[in-house]
Amino acid sequence: MERLNKLVTKKPLVIFSMTTCCMSHTIKSLFYDFGVNPTIYELDEIANGCEIEQALSRLGCNPTMMPAVFIGGEFVGGANEIMSLHLKRSLKPMLKNAGALWV
């Protein structure tokens, strides 16, 4: 859990993802379209991916529901939550407040 906290507090936007997950791809594309450069950890490609997955599940993130998105060090949710925030026009202000988006 401590390692997870270190990873999510170092950068304004952190995404934990799986390379084979289409929803992860969609959310990453959304952020790229905004001009944001997220820090992405592909859990199926990194050595301690299972450990991070376990820590995410302790936070309430369902490991089968990738991606897990952190903005400003806070767990925001997965694809459903991100899309909901985007549709409510709340996502960009969150990114600006976290320092992930400057425009």
Summary of the structure (lengths in Angstrom):
residues: 103
radius of gyration: 12.6
end to end distance: 33.0
largest distance: 36.7
contacts: 298
relative contact order: 0.21
helix: 47%
strand: 17%
